[in-house]
Amino acid sequence: MSKILIIDDEKEIADLLKDSLERKGNTVLTAYNGKEGIEKAKEMPDLIVLDIMMPDIDGYEVCRKIRDTVICPIVFLSAKQSEMDRIKGFALGGDDYVVKPFSLKELLARIDAHLRREKRAILLNEEGKRALLNFKNITIDLKSREVMVKGNPIGLTKKEFDVLELLSLHPGQVFSKEQIYEKVWGFDAEGDTTTVTEHIKNIRAKIENLDPDTEYIKTVWGIGYKWEKVL
């Protein structure tokens, strides 16, 4: 089945969820504080359940520290119920936000849904590494750096592919223009974030030429861009 990491300082909640997930055949890792959670995230779980309100390092900071290397779905757990708290969680790379107290059955159903979606979207190569990403009418071959839309190849420049790769490897995560520029062009590059805008525009145009009815790259006004989880 799947490897799931639970990061929650409330041991009773973590253990209850662990028992429930293990009964479904999953392998479950637990961490009872943020620091331990960051270390165990290096084991590359298939999904992370992450509490926000923890005493040492809160869940937001844990997410921020691991999101560049951990590409699996992250489900936030929190007693915080405000819209701004949820938006912050999604902006940092969270895939779902469940408010405490929660229904155990609903949380398990959400976890199953995220795992199914992830397995549908990803094909692996012989070494068990990500090779193909599938999103509705797009297939992205990370090894050959080719992109097919409805079975037809589209020509992307190196930087255009780098931008598309960054976004599509983190579906649902919002990246600011500054983050995209730093990750793709580097800190020392001579240019500015208008370059990102132009590259996004070019990528969209090439995709929309073959698939005009699906929005893959969404503008998050005031923040940046994200790759939509379309299947």
C-alpha positions, 0 to 999 in steps of 0.5 A: 500500500502507501507510506504515510507520515503523521506529524502531530504533537497530540500523541493520542490523535497521531496514534489513533490515525496510525492504527486506522491507516495501518488496518487499511494496509498502509505503512505509517511513520509518526513524528510528535514534533516539527523537528522530528517530522522534518527528519522523517519526511526525508524517507519520502512518504506518499502522503503527509498528515501535518498538524499546524499548532505544534510547540517547537516548529509549527506546521506552516514552517515544517511545510515551508522547509520540506516542500522543495524536496517532498512532492507528495500530498500534504494534508493540514490538520488544525484547530484554526478555522479562518479563511486566511489560515486555510489560504496560508496553508494552500499557499505554502504547498498544502493540498488539503485542510482539515479542521479539528475536531474532525471526523475520522471517517472523512479524514481517511476518505480524504487521504484515500482520495489524495493517494488515488489521485497521486497514483493516477497522475504518476508513472515510474521508471525502472528505478522507481523514480518519477518518469511521466506525469499525466494531467488530463490531456498532457503527458510530461516526460521528465527523462526525455523532457518532452511534453505531449498534449492530446498525443501531439508534441509541443516545442518548449525552450529549455527554460519553458520546460524548466518552469513547467516542470517546477509547477507540474511536480508540485500540483496545487502549490502556489509559487510566487514569480520571485520563487520561480525566477530563483529556482529556474534562473538562479539567484545570480541571474541578470533579469527580473520576474517579468521574464517569468510572466513571459515564459508562462504566457508562452507555455500557456499559448503552446498548450492552449493551441492544442487544448484550449478548454483546460486551464493547467497553469492558474494565476493566483492573483497577488501571489503567483502561479500554480499547476492545477490538479486536472485529471 
